[in-house]
Amino acid sequence: MKLAIVAEGETEIGSRGPEPDGNGVSRVLIERLLRVTSTTRLEVVTIKLARELRRGEVVKHGEAETAALAVERADALGCDGLVLVRDADKHEQQRRQLNSDGLEAGRRKLTRPFPTVLALQVRMVEAWLLADAGAFARAFGQQRPPLPRPVEELWGQKHDQSSNHPKQVYRRALAAVRVPHDRDAAIRLAEHADLDTLARECPEGFGRFKTDFERAFRPFACVVAADAANGIGKNNNLPWPRLKADLKHFREVTSSAPAGTRNAVIMGRRTWDSVPEKYRPLPDRLNVVITRGQLDVPAGVLLASSLDDALNRASLTPDVDRLFIIGGGEVYRQAFDHVRCREIYLTRIEATLDCDTYIPDVRGRFRLAESQPTHHDAGFDYRIERWSRLPPST
Ligand SMILES: NC(=O)c1ccc[n+]([C@@H]2O[C@H](COP(=O)([O-])OP(=O)(O)OC[C@H]3O[C@@H](n4cnc5c(N)ncnc54)[C@H](OP(=O)(O)O)[C@@H]3O)[C@@H](O)[C@H]2O)c1
């Protein structure tokens, strides 16, 4: 996934000049929300507000126009989505509206679905850095001084050193724990903050951002059956006969959704071809087929030009709840490394068959979370397992 982070300040994206190095609080928080690990892929593109939006030209735009330009630029750079980071030390409702309108205007000009999320730093980034007292203890080994009021209410003159403006409170808090007031300190706090605490303490700012981000870039699961050697297919078909309990499990996992919603099943074009016509599209689920070419599909089936495009099309369909990748080999290979792939439902067949299509091994990337008792069908023993992505620290 290629994600654009559009922001202004050095603390947020890491530079005072026109070329941000991307090393800042925004990236840290976004990578933590996505639970980026050494086995997942995320490409971050940082765009500095105002300056970079007009290719280096320094032009001042209105708030909404800037947001719309950010979408245009991120789209031109081939990004799969965008986070727009804005400060709001006052008039936050108005700022939220202007930025949301601008993002929407930008999206309307595009011919593809494009998720955009506003990270409105209510009471500025300093409020987010102050919000979790535990982060000070974990990052610097010292307690943060108590705050005079809830962090989104801290207020005072920005340039009055004795005021309760978040910038001043933050500066004093760092001085009290004898830590230099620089970008590294901010990054360490962002790395050590508990994100749920941040969401609770900053409901208007980080809380709304976290909810919107997790909805726009929601995780997905893969559902796959493989033999003992990770074989999954032969001659664009399954290498084994009908396995009743596995088919029931596949239907139940991919179809179970809260009332009024349905899940999406995303598949490669060859897997779509392999499903007999009378069984497709898979009922009660949004079917999304990935192809580099053209394809005639029944009404209601979506076509996508890449895995990320498929994830975006499914996520932006209003009644869709969970997203499942259902094959085949080429698509699983992309999905297993994808930053949003959190789980794999793996049916492990205890035999080695003649296959021409394989999945990568799940071990090393995922850990076994659940294993059902062995099933016996059509002369095969198999176990239905659930694997979860290894946490970022391992
Ligand atoms: N055991 C299981 O659980 C399971 C599940 C599903 C499938 N299978 C098996 O897996 C085999 C099929 O797998 P496969 O690897 O041959 O094919 P596949 O992954 O199903 O489909 C590959 C096709 O998807 C499209 N595609 C993939 N990545 C793309 C991308 N990034 N951008 C645009 N298009 C992309 C391309 O379509 P175009 O060629 O149209 O451009 C590509 O040829 C079959 O044997 C099937 O039975 C097994």
The ligand as a Gaussian input file, in Angstrom:
#p B3LYP/6-31G(d) Opt

LIG

0 1
 N       -6.896000     -23.771000      -2.168000
 C       -7.477000     -22.597000      -2.116000
 O       -7.904000     -22.152000      -1.060000
 C       -7.629000     -21.793000      -3.366000
 C       -8.357000     -20.594000      -3.342000
 C       -8.467000     -19.858000      -4.537000
 C       -7.858000     -20.326000      -5.696000
 N       -7.171000     -21.498000      -5.654000
 C       -6.497000     -22.009000      -6.843000
 O       -5.477000     -21.089000      -7.215000
 C       -5.300000     -21.171000      -8.622000
 C       -5.435000     -19.793000      -9.218000
 O       -4.385000     -18.956000      -8.703000
 P       -3.449000     -18.096000      -9.684000
 O       -2.255000     -17.666000      -8.909000
 O       -3.216000     -18.879000     -10.927000
 O       -4.386000     -16.891000     -10.107000
 P       -5.208000     -15.795000      -9.266000
 O       -4.361000     -15.241000      -8.180000
 O       -6.550000     -16.326000      -8.916000
 O       -5.475000     -14.715000     -10.402000
 C       -4.365000     -14.143000     -11.067000
 C       -4.910000     -13.039000     -11.933000
 O       -5.420000     -11.991000     -11.127000
 C       -5.105000     -10.743000     -11.696000
 N       -4.147000     -10.058000     -10.811000
 C       -3.420000     -10.589000      -9.794000
 N       -2.694000      -9.621000      -9.195000
 C       -2.985000      -8.472000      -9.840000
 C       -2.574000      -7.129000      -9.654000
 N       -1.715000      -6.761000      -8.690000
 N       -3.069000      -6.188000     -10.476000
 C       -3.965000      -6.520000     -11.446000
 N       -4.392000      -7.787000     -11.656000
 C       -3.904000      -8.742000     -10.852000
 C       -4.504000     -11.040000     -13.054000
 O       -5.617000     -11.154000     -13.896000
 P       -5.559000     -10.900000     -15.486000
 O       -4.744000     -12.028000     -16.043000
 O       -7.000000     -10.949000     -15.923000
 O       -4.937000      -9.571000     -15.684000
 C       -3.855000     -12.382000     -12.806000
 O       -3.628000     -13.128000     -13.991000
 C       -6.346000     -22.155000      -9.125000
 O       -5.763000     -23.431000      -9.236000
 C       -7.393000     -22.140000      -8.051000
 O       -8.153000     -23.327000      -8.022000
 C       -7.040000     -22.224000      -4.514000

